[in-house]
Amino acid sequence: MTATLYKFLSIGWVGGVLLVGLLLNGEQLYGWVGQRFRSEQDEMRRLLDLMFISITPERLNLLYFLYLLGLFGLAILFFAPSVGGSVFFGFLFISVGWTFPRRVLTLMHRRRIKKFVLQMIDGLSLMSNGLRSGLNVPQALQIVTEELPNPISQEFALVLSQNKLGVTLEDAMSNLSVRMPADDIEMFTTSVNILKETGGNLAETFDTISNTIRERIKVESKISAMVSQGVMQGVIVVLMPFALAGVLYAVDPERISPMFTTIPGWALLLLMMSLQFLGGFTIWKIVQIKV
């Protein structure tokens, strides 16, 4: 009897919240949600274009919809046969995880930028040697596109393609720094643009930039090694409650099942997830050291 009462109260509570939101501010509320989803899709499409990954908007929208549907299905899998819990945590999972694909693409783009910066050490050395042998900047860029792998070959090939289509080399370099926002890349593009106008020894400048990048990478590697223990401790602390819940469910599912089938259990789960997010975010901010 108590379980049935909880189920009806849960369904009524979720339905009542949705109904009140629809009656009070339905058009603005759901229009805002749709706009946020569209902005997420546009940002994902932009990041994919920056990484030279071609996908049609229709296919991207379908994959994003299936991802959101999967989050709702995950809640149903965890909290069935409780209808109220499935609906509540389905919307909760969607509200928490709807930006996850865009964050993953952002992380991939940052790793691409980091790889590009690492490749710049060899790329600038090649360009410096080419300039000393009598080549101009586009010809030196062409050598890099032929000798080094992606992403530097893709980005420099795009710079050369824009230059061949009538875009000035200065603007093409500026576009590169916009596509790959990093201090080292901006330093490289700015030095090329300034020295082409004012004159100067580009080969010597490239050697200086290459040495600067190399020393910065050494410092970043040392800092990363120093904070790796803190990162691992943070990962263990965040994952430990979920692992413990899995062990308890495998050992005695009847004792832990009220956590997933009753309103007090859902409240404790919501509180636990909020505290986990807060603790994980705090640890992540502590171990982030920028050079």
Backbone bond lengths (Angstrom), bond angles and torsions (degrees), N, CA, C in turn:
res aa  C-N    CA-C-N  psi(-1)  N-CA   C-N-CA  omega(-1)  CA-C   N-CA-C  phi
1 M - - - 1.465 - - 1.527 110.56 -
2 T 1.330 116.07 -42.93 1.458 120.07 -179.93 1.519 111.36 -65.38
3 A 1.338 116.63 -41.67 1.464 120.00 179.13 1.519 110.96 -63.65
4 T 1.329 116.94 -39.90 1.473 119.90 178.41 1.518 110.75 -65.05
5 L 1.339 116.82 -39.77 1.466 120.56 178.66 1.519 110.70 -63.92
6 Y 1.329 116.42 -43.04 1.468 119.69 177.07 1.524 111.05 -60.07
7 K 1.335 116.49 -40.19 1.459 120.03 -178.50 1.520 110.59 -63.93
8 F 1.341 116.34 -46.31 1.471 118.83 -179.18 1.533 111.17 -67.27
9 L 1.329 117.27 -37.53 1.459 119.71 177.33 1.524 111.19 -64.92
10 S 1.305 116.27 -38.19 1.466 120.14 179.91 1.510 111.17 -66.45
11 I 1.330 116.10 -47.08 1.465 119.79 179.26 1.520 110.22 -62.13
12 G 1.339 116.74 -42.81 1.457 119.54 179.86 1.516 112.30 -65.95
13 W 1.332 117.43 -36.91 1.461 120.67 -179.52 1.518 110.81 -67.33
14 V 1.344 117.46 -47.92 1.459 120.72 179.40 1.516 111.00 -63.23
15 G 1.333 116.15 -47.34 1.465 119.29 178.89 1.517 111.97 -62.63
16 G 1.350 116.90 -37.84 1.453 119.51 180.00 1.522 112.09 -65.79
17 V 1.322 117.62 -40.48 1.463 121.18 177.96 1.522 110.79 -62.21
18 L 1.329 116.50 -46.23 1.468 120.09 178.92 1.520 111.10 -63.07
19 L 1.333 116.92 -40.82 1.463 120.29 -178.69 1.523 110.77 -67.33
20 V 1.340 117.89 -43.07 1.461 120.69 179.09 1.522 110.66 -63.13
21 G 1.345 117.53 -42.38 1.451 120.34 177.13 1.510 112.25 -62.36
22 L 1.327 116.76 -38.31 1.463 120.35 179.64 1.522 111.49 -68.95
23 L 1.347 117.04 -40.29 1.457 120.11 -177.56 1.524 112.25 -73.18
24 L 1.320 117.11 -41.28 1.455 120.02 -174.78 1.531 112.73 -76.60
25 N 1.300 116.58 -45.26 1.466 118.44 -172.97 1.532 110.41 -150.65
26 G 1.327 115.47 45.39 1.455 119.99 -172.05 1.513 114.11 -61.93
27 E 1.331 116.85 -48.07 1.463 119.08 -174.77 1.522 111.75 -64.95
28 Q 1.334 116.66 -45.64 1.458 119.66 -179.55 1.522 111.00 -69.86
29 L 1.344 116.89 -40.06 1.454 120.92 -176.05 1.518 110.77 -64.96
30 Y 1.308 118.03 -54.29 1.453 120.30 -175.57 1.521 111.22 -76.48
31 G 1.333 118.19 -26.13 1.456 119.47 171.99 1.514 111.47 -66.71
32 W 1.340 116.82 -37.33 1.465 121.14 177.34 1.522 110.90 -65.83
33 V 1.335 116.32 -41.74 1.464 119.97 178.66 1.521 110.47 -62.58
34 G 1.342 117.01 -45.18 1.459 119.66 178.27 1.517 112.34 -62.33
35 Q 1.325 117.03 -37.12 1.461 120.20 177.95 1.532 111.39 -66.15
36 R 1.325 116.81 -38.85 1.463 119.57 178.35 1.519 110.59 -65.60
37 F 1.323 117.25 -41.39 1.463 120.11 177.98 1.529 110.51 -62.60
38 R 1.326 117.13 -41.08 1.470 120.09 179.22 1.523 110.57 -65.90
39 S 1.333 116.69 -39.04 1.464 119.03 178.95 1.532 110.83 -65.97
40 E 1.338 117.52 -35.57 1.463 120.34 175.43 1.526 110.57 -62.72
41 Q 1.330 117.12 -43.85 1.461 120.84 179.86 1.523 110.94 -64.70
42 D 1.338 117.09 -40.25 1.469 119.80 178.49 1.527 110.95 -64.11
43 E 1.330 116.76 -40.45 1.472 119.79 179.42 1.523 110.78 -67.30
44 M 1.333 117.38 -39.67 1.462 120.03 177.26 1.519 110.78 -63.50
45 R 1.333 116.56 -40.40 1.470 120.38 178.72 1.532 110.51 -64.40
46 R 1.328 116.75 -38.73 1.464 120.47 179.12 1.528 110.56 -65.51
47 L 1.319 117.41 -43.19 1.464 120.61 179.91 1.527 111.04 -65.68
48 L 1.327 116.91 -38.69 1.463 119.62 177.95 1.528 110.55 -64.54
49 D 1.331 116.72 -39.67 1.467 119.59 177.29 1.526 111.03 -63.73
50 L 1.332 117.47 -39.07 1.464 120.36 179.17 1.523 111.99 -65.11
51 M 1.342 116.53 -26.86 1.463 120.40 179.68 1.522 112.05 -96.84
52 F 1.348 116.66 11.60 1.462 122.38 177.41 1.528 112.00 61.09
53 I 1.329 116.59 35.69 1.463 122.86 175.98 1.518 107.25 -107.12
54 S 1.306 117.18 113.65 1.460 121.62 -176.64 1.526 110.22 -91.56
55 I 1.324 116.25 129.27 1.452 122.99 177.33 1.520 107.90 -152.48
56 T 1.312 116.80 139.57 1.453 120.24 -179.12 1.528 109.75 -73.53
57 P 1.336 117.89 149.80 1.473 119.29 178.12 1.527 112.61 -58.71
58 E 1.334 117.14 -36.39 1.462 119.89 -179.32 1.527 110.97 -63.99
59 R 1.331 116.44 -42.61 1.463 119.79 -179.89 1.525 111.33 -67.61
60 L 1.320 116.60 -39.49 1.459 119.99 177.86 1.520 110.80 -63.66
61 N 1.334 117.34 -43.57 1.466 120.80 178.52 1.526 111.09 -61.85
62 L 1.356 116.77 -39.78 1.458 120.42 179.50 1.526 110.64 -65.28
63 L 1.330 117.13 -44.70 1.463 120.27 179.63 1.525 111.33 -63.55
64 Y 1.333 116.59 -38.77 1.469 120.10 179.45 1.529 110.47 -67.55
65 F 1.319 117.03 -39.77 1.466 120.52 177.92 1.531 110.36 -64.28
66 L 1.331 117.35 -42.72 1.463 120.50 178.88 1.532 111.07 -64.53
67 Y 1.329 116.40 -34.61 1.471 119.76 177.06 1.529 110.64 -64.20
68 L 1.341 117.01 -46.80 1.465 120.36 179.11 1.521 110.90 -63.95
69 L 1.321 115.79 -39.18 1.469 119.68 177.42 1.524 110.48 -64.14
70 G 1.344 116.48 -36.59 1.454 120.23 177.54 1.522 112.55 -65.12
71 L 1.341 116.90 -36.44 1.464 119.66 176.45 1.527 111.11 -62.87
72 F 1.335 116.13 -42.30 1.467 119.55 178.29 1.522 110.22 -66.03
73 G 1.347 116.78 -40.89 1.457 119.88 177.74 1.518 112.70 -64.52
74 L 1.336 117.26 -31.14 1.460 121.11 177.14 1.526 110.66 -64.27
75 A 1.335 116.04 -40.17 1.464 119.56 177.26 1.526 110.82 -65.24
76 I 1.334 117.31 -39.54 1.459 120.41 177.77 1.528 110.40 -63.26
77 L 1.335 116.16 -39.68 1.465 120.41 179.95 1.527 111.21 -64.49
78 F 1.338 117.61 -39.01 1.458 121.01 -177.12 1.525 112.91 -77.74
79 F 1.354 116.71 -37.17 1.456 119.71 -168.68 1.523 113.83 -111.58
80 A 1.337 118.74 3.64 1.460 120.38 173.99 1.536 108.65 -66.29
81 P 1.341 118.19 145.95 1.467 128.41 7.17 1.522 114.23 -90.24
82 S 1.322 118.52 14.58 1.460 120.67 -179.78 1.527 109.39 -73.39
83 V 1.332 116.84 111.92 1.461 120.94 -177.68 1.521 110.50 -69.38
84 G 1.347 115.76 -44.52 1.457 118.73 -179.15 1.517 112.03 -62.80
85 G 1.335 116.82 -44.68 1.456 119.68 178.48 1.509 112.73 -63.77
86 S 1.339 117.30 -39.49 1.461 121.16 179.07 1.522 110.76 -63.21
87 V 1.337 116.89 -44.49 1.461 120.21 -178.73 1.531 110.75 -68.50
88 F 1.335 116.66 -46.21 1.461 120.18 -176.86 1.523 111.16 -63.38
89 F 1.335 116.48 -51.09 1.459 118.71 -178.30 1.520 112.11 -75.01
90 G 1.339 117.45 -21.32 1.464 118.76 171.87 1.517 111.50 -62.53
91 F 1.327 116.23 -47.97 1.463 119.60 176.66 1.524 111.46 -68.53
92 L 1.333 116.91 -32.50 1.463 119.78 177.91 1.528 110.48 -66.64
93 F 1.341 117.05 -43.76 1.462 120.18 178.79 1.523 110.66 -62.13
94 I 1.335 116.44 -40.24 1.468 119.82 179.38 1.527 110.40 -66.52
95 S 1.337 117.25 -42.73 1.466 120.29 -178.83 1.524 111.89 -66.36
96 V 1.347 116.94 -28.62 1.467 120.23 179.37 1.527 111.10 -85.49
97 G 1.337 117.26 -39.35 1.461 120.30 -170.25 1.501 116.31 -102.54
98 W 1.338 119.24 5.78 1.461 119.30 -174.65 1.523 112.74 -72.00
99 T 1.337 117.62 -19.00 1.470 120.28 176.39 1.524 112.78 -95.92
100 F 1.335 117.33 -0.26 1.464 119.79 -175.34 1.529 112.95 -61.84
101 P 1.344 121.04 -44.55 1.475 119.19 178.69 1.523 112.96 -59.34
102 R 1.338 116.81 -40.53 1.461 119.03 178.90 1.526 111.38 -66.40
103 R 1.329 116.51 -36.38 1.461 119.65 177.79 1.523 111.24 -67.69
104 V 1.326 117.11 -36.75 1.468 120.49 176.85 1.522 110.20 -64.07
105 L 1.342 116.92 -43.87 1.466 120.18 178.54 1.530 110.88 -65.02
106 T 1.341 116.64 -37.49 1.464 119.74 176.61 1.531 110.80 -62.66
107 L 1.339 116.39 -41.11 1.465 120.36 177.28 1.527 110.56 -64.10
108 M 1.325 117.64 -41.22 1.461 121.18 177.84 1.524 110.95 -62.72
109 H 1.343 116.23 -39.86 1.463 119.64 179.29 1.523 110.75 -66.90
110 R 1.327 117.46 -38.86 1.463 120.25 177.95 1.526 110.75 -65.22
111 R 1.315 116.91 -38.67 1.467 119.33 176.77 1.523 110.80 -66.72
112 R 1.318 116.20 -35.05 1.465 119.34 176.32 1.531 110.09 -63.61
113 I 1.338 116.67 -42.91 1.465 120.60 178.01 1.523 110.28 -62.33
114 K 1.342 116.52 -43.01 1.467 120.36 179.81 1.523 110.77 -62.70
115 K 1.328 116.75 -41.01 1.467 119.86 177.69 1.520 110.80 -65.67
116 F 1.341 116.57 -38.19 1.457 121.04 178.10 1.530 110.17 -61.47
117 V 1.325 116.61 -43.74 1.467 120.40 -179.87 1.526 110.42 -63.39
118 L 1.329 117.07 -40.77 1.467 120.06 176.97 1.533 111.04 -62.03
119 Q 1.331 116.87 -40.13 1.459 120.43 179.80 1.519 111.94 -70.48
120 M 1.331 117.09 -22.13 1.457 119.71 -179.47 1.524 112.34 -63.80
121 I 1.325 117.78 -24.91 1.467 119.92 178.76 1.519 109.89 -61.64
122 D 1.344 116.30 -49.38 1.467 119.86 177.48 1.521 111.25 -73.12
123 G 1.354 116.26 -37.03 1.459 119.40 -178.24 1.514 112.52 -64.17
124 L 1.324 116.79 -42.37 1.462 119.86 179.39 1.526 111.50 -68.13
125 S 1.327 116.19 -33.23 1.471 118.62 176.23 1.528 110.57 -65.57
126 L 1.334 116.54 -41.58 1.465 119.91 176.49 1.524 111.37 -63.01
127 M 1.327 116.35 -43.62 1.461 120.12 -179.91 1.521 111.08 -65.77
128 S 1.329 116.41 -39.55 1.458 119.87 179.02 1.523 110.93 -62.49
129 N 1.331 117.21 -45.02 1.471 120.42 178.43 1.524 111.42 -65.04
130 G 1.337 116.08 -37.65 1.457 119.02 178.29 1.514 112.66 -65.62
131 L 1.339 116.81 -41.21 1.463 120.26 178.35 1.528 111.17 -65.53
132 R 1.324 117.23 -36.54 1.467 119.92 178.54 1.535 111.70 -68.08
133 S 1.346 115.70 -27.14 1.465 118.93 179.04 1.529 112.78 -84.38
134 G 1.329 118.36 -0.21 1.454 121.46 175.39 1.510 115.51 108.30
135 L 1.331 119.44 3.88 1.460 121.53 179.10 1.523 109.74 -79.87
136 N 1.344 115.70 158.04 1.457 119.93 172.45 1.530 109.28 -92.63
137 V 1.330 116.87 179.85 1.464 120.71 -174.30 1.525 112.22 -64.07
138 P 1.346 121.12 -47.82 1.477 119.27 177.64 1.520 113.27 -58.21
139 Q 1.325 117.68 -39.38 1.454 119.95 178.73 1.532 111.47 -66.64
140 A 1.331 116.21 -37.11 1.464 119.61 176.60 1.528 110.92 -66.94
141 L 1.331 116.76 -38.41 1.467 120.32 175.72 1.527 110.84 -63.02
142 Q 1.320 116.93 -37.69 1.454 120.83 179.59 1.525 111.36 -63.68
143 I 1.326 116.99 -37.50 1.464 120.27 177.15 1.533 110.57 -61.71
144 V 1.336 116.43 -40.84 1.463 120.60 -179.64 1.527 110.45 -64.73
145 T 1.338 117.12 -42.14 1.464 120.04 179.59 1.523 112.12 -64.09
146 E 1.308 117.26 -28.14 1.463 120.51 -179.43 1.524 112.89 -85.60
147 E 1.324 117.29 -28.23 1.455 120.04 -172.51 1.528 114.08 -98.56
148 L 1.324 117.24 -28.82 1.462 119.80 -174.58 1.523 111.05 -108.98
149 P 1.346 117.22 153.31 1.470 120.71 -178.94 1.522 111.96 -80.24
150 N 1.332 115.38 -176.55 1.463 121.62 175.66 1.536 109.02 -69.42
151 P 1.326 117.33 151.58 1.465 129.07 9.03 1.527 115.49 -90.88
152 I 1.347 118.18 -9.80 1.458 118.75 -173.99 1.532 111.13 -66.79
153 S 1.330 116.87 -34.21 1.463 118.77 179.06 1.523 110.79 -67.85
154 Q 1.336 117.78 -38.19 1.469 120.97 177.77 1.524 111.22 -64.52
155 E 1.326 115.80 -46.06 1.461 119.41 -176.27 1.529 111.31 -67.91
156 F 1.320 118.12 -43.98 1.460 120.18 179.08 1.521 111.34 -69.38
157 A 1.349 117.20 -32.88 1.465 119.25 175.66 1.524 110.57 -65.17
158 L 1.324 117.31 -36.32 1.467 120.38 177.10 1.524 110.60 -67.87
159 V 1.328 117.38 -38.32 1.469 120.68 176.15 1.528 110.44 -60.20
160 L 1.339 116.38 -45.28 1.463 120.25 179.52 1.516 111.61 -67.02
161 S 1.332 117.63 -37.48 1.464 120.55 178.63 1.528 110.83 -64.88
162 Q 1.332 116.96 -42.81 1.461 119.93 177.76 1.529 110.78 -63.58
163 N 1.336 116.10 -38.12 1.458 119.90 179.23 1.525 111.78 -66.51
164 K 1.336 116.87 -37.48 1.464 120.28 178.11 1.533 112.33 -69.65
165 L 1.335 116.51 -27.06 1.463 120.88 179.89 1.524 112.67 -84.36
166 G 1.321 118.00 2.74 1.459 120.66 175.18 1.510 115.24 112.54
167 V 1.321 117.85 -6.67 1.467 120.56 177.16 1.528 108.21 -76.82
168 T 1.304 116.02 134.27 1.469 118.82 179.10 1.520 110.29 -64.03
169 L 1.325 115.87 154.07 1.457 120.07 -179.41 1.530 111.04 -62.36
170 E 1.341 116.56 -34.48 1.459 119.92 178.96 1.533 110.58 -63.41
171 D 1.342 116.97 -45.07 1.465 119.87 179.16 1.521 111.28 -67.70
172 A 1.328 117.20 -38.07 1.461 119.95 178.50 1.527 110.79 -63.74
173 M 1.325 117.11 -38.62 1.454 120.75 176.52 1.535 111.22 -67.36
174 S 1.320 116.01 -38.92 1.469 119.51 176.94 1.524 110.77 -63.43
175 N 1.329 117.01 -38.45 1.467 120.59 176.38 1.524 111.15 -63.26
176 L 1.333 116.47 -35.61 1.460 120.05 177.83 1.525 110.93 -62.40
177 S 1.318 116.98 -43.58 1.467 119.61 -179.89 1.526 111.92 -68.42
178 V 1.348 117.18 -25.02 1.465 120.30 175.35 1.526 110.10 -74.64
179 R 1.332 117.48 -42.06 1.462 120.74 179.65 1.518 112.01 -69.23
180 M 1.332 116.95 -32.98 1.471 122.04 -176.79 1.522 108.89 -122.62
181 P 1.333 117.88 77.96 1.461 119.88 -175.74 1.528 112.56 -72.71
182 A 1.321 116.01 103.46 1.463 122.50 176.34 1.521 108.19 -153.27
183 D 1.322 116.76 150.05 1.461 120.49 -176.81 1.517 111.77 -62.48
184 D 1.332 117.27 -41.42 1.465 120.34 -178.07 1.525 111.64 -66.55
185 I 1.329 115.79 -38.88 1.467 119.48 179.70 1.524 110.09 -69.30
186 E 1.330 116.71 -41.12 1.465 119.45 178.40 1.526 110.57 -65.24
187 M 1.327 117.37 -36.44 1.458 120.37 177.04 1.532 110.76 -63.34
188 F 1.333 116.32 -40.00 1.465 121.37 178.95 1.522 111.14 -65.81
189 T 1.328 117.65 -50.12 1.466 120.31 -177.11 1.523 111.34 -66.84
190 T 1.327 117.03 -38.48 1.467 119.80 179.51 1.527 110.88 -65.94
191 S 1.327 116.72 -40.64 1.470 119.11 179.76 1.526 111.19 -64.97
192 V 1.341 117.25 -39.46 1.469 119.81 177.79 1.519 110.28 -63.16
193 N 1.329 117.18 -46.17 1.469 120.67 -177.53 1.529 111.64 -64.97
194 I 1.335 117.02 -41.89 1.471 119.65 -177.68 1.529 111.27 -70.32
195 L 1.340 116.22 -45.43 1.458 118.92 -175.97 1.527 112.51 -71.09
196 K 1.324 117.44 -25.75 1.472 118.70 175.99 1.524 111.11 -69.91
197 E 1.342 116.48 -28.73 1.460 119.81 179.86 1.530 111.58 -86.67
198 T 1.333 116.20 -42.48 1.462 119.40 -173.67 1.517 113.20 -95.24
199 G 1.327 117.25 -16.78 1.452 120.29 -175.42 1.515 110.87 87.76
200 G 1.312 116.74 152.79 1.460 121.13 -179.09 1.511 110.28 154.90
201 N 1.300 115.33 174.95 1.457 121.73 -177.26 1.530 108.64 -90.37
202 L 1.333 116.36 97.33 1.463 120.49 -179.16 1.519 111.79 -66.63
203 A 1.338 117.22 -37.41 1.459 120.14 -178.75 1.526 111.12 -60.93
204 E 1.329 115.68 -42.94 1.465 119.40 178.72 1.520 111.05 -66.70
205 T 1.324 116.15 -37.94 1.467 120.44 178.71 1.518 111.14 -64.56
206 F 1.340 116.76 -41.25 1.462 120.11 178.94 1.529 110.99 -64.08
207 D 1.323 117.60 -38.29 1.461 120.02 177.01 1.530 111.03 -63.37
208 T 1.327 116.05 -39.71 1.468 119.86 179.00 1.522 111.25 -65.33
209 I 1.345 116.65 -43.64 1.465 120.47 179.06 1.526 110.33 -63.55
210 S 1.333 116.68 -41.65 1.468 120.94 179.57 1.522 110.80 -61.17
211 N 1.324 117.80 -43.12 1.466 120.94 178.01 1.524 111.43 -65.74
212 T 1.334 116.38 -38.18 1.470 120.23 178.69 1.519 110.73 -63.55
213 I 1.339 116.95 -44.82 1.466 120.79 178.83 1.520 110.63 -63.00
214 R 1.325 116.80 -41.28 1.464 120.80 -179.11 1.534 110.78 -62.55
215 E 1.324 117.63 -44.31 1.460 120.15 179.83 1.524 111.48 -67.91
216 R 1.339 117.47 -36.43 1.461 120.04 178.71 1.524 110.59 -65.95
217 I 1.311 117.29 -39.19 1.461 120.97 179.37 1.526 110.16 -64.58
218 K 1.329 117.08 -37.63 1.464 120.19 177.32 1.526 110.91 -61.47
219 V 1.339 116.27 -44.01 1.468 120.11 -179.81 1.527 110.41 -65.63
220 E 1.344 117.16 -42.91 1.461 120.58 -180.00 1.519 111.15 -64.16
221 S 1.328 117.78 -38.74 1.467 120.63 178.54 1.522 110.96 -64.74
222 K 1.317 116.92 -39.25 1.459 120.33 178.99 1.528 111.19 -65.72
223 I 1.332 116.11 -42.71 1.471 119.83 178.43 1.525 110.43 -65.47
224 S 1.329 116.99 -41.07 1.472 120.69 179.16 1.522 111.67 -60.79
225 A 1.321 116.78 -39.40 1.468 119.82 177.77 1.527 111.19 -66.70
226 M 1.331 116.87 -33.84 1.458 120.10 -178.00 1.524 111.98 -72.74
227 V 1.333 118.20 -33.51 1.472 120.96 -176.34 1.525 112.03 -97.16
228 S 1.337 118.57 -0.17 1.469 120.31 -176.87 1.528 111.57 -62.91
229 Q 1.349 117.40 -34.42 1.458 120.52 178.74 1.528 110.57 -64.99
230 G 1.326 117.01 -41.51 1.460 120.19 177.04 1.508 112.53 -64.48
231 V 1.333 116.99 -37.70 1.461 120.48 178.00 1.520 110.34 -63.58
232 M 1.336 117.26 -45.63 1.460 120.93 180.00 1.525 111.12 -63.70
233 Q 1.329 117.79 -40.41 1.460 120.35 177.35 1.525 110.82 -62.31
234 G 1.337 117.20 -40.15 1.450 120.32 178.22 1.517 112.14 -64.09
235 V 1.327 117.09 -41.13 1.472 120.57 178.70 1.527 110.55 -63.22
236 I 1.338 116.75 -43.11 1.470 120.32 -179.06 1.527 110.62 -65.21
237 V 1.336 117.03 -42.58 1.463 120.73 -178.98 1.529 110.72 -64.12
238 V 1.332 117.89 -39.48 1.455 120.83 -178.67 1.522 111.58 -71.25
239 L 1.326 117.98 -38.80 1.466 121.42 -175.54 1.526 113.19 -84.67
240 M 1.332 118.13 -17.08 1.458 120.53 -174.39 1.535 112.92 -60.41
241 P 1.352 121.50 -46.23 1.467 119.36 179.68 1.525 113.42 -60.41
242 F 1.338 117.43 -37.56 1.461 119.89 179.15 1.528 110.89 -68.19
243 A 1.335 116.72 -40.26 1.465 119.75 177.55 1.527 110.85 -65.38
244 L 1.327 116.19 -40.33 1.470 119.86 179.28 1.529 110.81 -65.47
245 A 1.339 116.83 -39.65 1.469 119.79 177.24 1.524 110.95 -63.26
246 G 1.336 117.27 -39.34 1.460 120.13 177.57 1.521 112.12 -64.01
247 V 1.337 116.89 -40.80 1.467 120.48 178.83 1.522 110.60 -65.32
248 L 1.338 117.34 -44.81 1.468 120.45 179.46 1.517 111.68 -63.70
249 Y 1.336 116.62 -37.50 1.469 119.27 178.69 1.521 110.70 -66.87
250 A 1.345 117.16 -36.33 1.463 119.89 179.15 1.534 111.40 -72.30
251 V 1.339 118.17 -33.72 1.465 121.73 -177.57 1.522 111.61 -80.89
252 D 1.340 117.03 -48.25 1.471 120.86 -176.04 1.524 109.13 -142.76
253 P 1.335 117.47 81.37 1.470 119.57 -176.05 1.526 113.88 -65.12
254 E 1.321 117.96 -29.91 1.467 119.73 -178.25 1.524 111.52 -67.95
255 R 1.317 117.17 -34.13 1.467 119.93 -177.62 1.524 111.77 -73.78
256 I 1.330 117.94 -32.54 1.462 120.27 -177.46 1.522 112.35 -96.40
257 S 1.332 118.20 -9.98 1.465 120.43 -177.65 1.525 113.49 -61.43
258 P 1.352 121.28 -32.39 1.474 118.62 176.06 1.529 114.03 -59.43
259 M 1.318 116.92 -23.15 1.455 119.92 177.26 1.530 111.38 -62.83
260 F 1.339 116.72 -27.37 1.461 120.96 -176.56 1.528 113.25 -108.42
261 T 1.319 117.96 -3.14 1.472 119.93 -174.19 1.514 114.00 -124.31
262 T 1.321 119.30 -3.47 1.465 121.59 -178.78 1.525 110.51 -123.71
263 I 1.306 115.79 157.35 1.472 121.20 -179.38 1.534 111.92 -63.16
264 P 1.355 119.95 -45.12 1.472 117.82 175.53 1.524 112.93 -59.48
265 G 1.338 116.22 -37.22 1.463 118.75 177.58 1.514 112.01 -64.47
266 W 1.341 116.27 -41.19 1.476 119.21 178.29 1.519 110.70 -64.18
267 A 1.352 116.08 -38.81 1.463 119.14 178.52 1.525 110.94 -62.97
268 L 1.340 116.42 -42.12 1.465 119.43 177.58 1.530 111.28 -65.47
269 L 1.340 117.34 -38.70 1.460 120.35 177.14 1.521 111.23 -62.29
270 L 1.337 115.11 -43.85 1.461 119.30 179.36 1.525 110.99 -63.12
271 L 1.326 116.49 -42.05 1.464 120.56 177.83 1.527 110.56 -64.23
272 M 1.337 116.37 -41.89 1.464 120.28 -179.98 1.524 111.39 -63.20
273 M 1.327 116.67 -45.09 1.465 119.84 179.76 1.520 111.46 -63.81
274 S 1.339 116.62 -38.67 1.466 119.93 178.81 1.526 110.90 -64.41
275 L 1.340 116.55 -44.40 1.463 119.88 179.42 1.526 111.19 -67.56
276 Q 1.343 117.05 -36.74 1.458 120.30 177.04 1.523 110.99 -62.89
277 F 1.330 115.74 -43.74 1.459 119.53 178.45 1.523 110.64 -63.19
278 L 1.315 117.11 -44.20 1.462 120.91 -179.70 1.524 110.93 -63.45
279 G 1.338 116.84 -44.82 1.458 119.66 179.72 1.517 112.68 -66.35
280 G 1.353 116.63 -42.82 1.456 119.51 178.35 1.512 112.59 -63.74
281 F 1.337 116.16 -40.25 1.466 120.16 178.87 1.527 110.86 -65.77
282 T 1.323 116.86 -39.49 1.469 120.39 179.10 1.526 111.16 -64.35
283 I 1.342 116.49 -45.10 1.469 119.71 179.11 1.525 110.41 -63.13
284 W 1.334 115.71 -41.03 1.466 119.65 -179.46 1.527 111.03 -62.69
285 K 1.331 117.83 -40.54 1.461 120.75 179.32 1.531 111.16 -67.90
286 I 1.336 116.95 -33.17 1.462 120.14 -179.10 1.531 110.92 -67.67
287 V 1.331 116.37 -41.83 1.467 119.44 -174.93 1.522 113.02 -85.43
288 Q 1.336 118.18 -1.18 1.460 120.52 177.11 1.528 109.34 -85.31
289 I 1.321 116.12 112.29 1.465 121.74 179.17 1.517 107.42 -122.96
290 K 1.327 116.28 117.53 1.455 120.69 -178.65 1.534 109.66 -94.86
291 V 1.328 113.92 138.45 1.462 120.30 179.10 1.522 109.08 -95.95
